């Protein structure tokens, strides 16, 4: 049974499934921006960009604050860290498996080399 953390992880990955939202996250990685600043390079309406930001916000990936008339959007580093930690856990498992496989292949290659030398003599 999934808990709240799993649900938020699911929402974050779903939010990042869209290329525009991934680009928004990439742009925000350089610092906070307003919706107008975020919308500049996209060939979609400002309303569409606002909706993408809303999806990212609901997934906990970005936050909005108020600075007088400005409403800057910033990345939520904590949520991004949770995503990368989840990914790293599985990446490390597979890296260990590949290292073991590499070692086994080196051993087999060395054994074959020894057998060739014996048959050639």
Buried (B, 14 or more C-beta within 10 A) or exposed (E): EEEEEEEBBEBBEEBBEEEBBBBBBEBBEEEBBBBEBBBEEBEEEEEEBBBBBEBBBBBBBBBBEEEEEEEBBEBBEEBBEBBEEBEEEEEEEEEEEEEEEEEEEEEEEEEEEEEEEEEEE
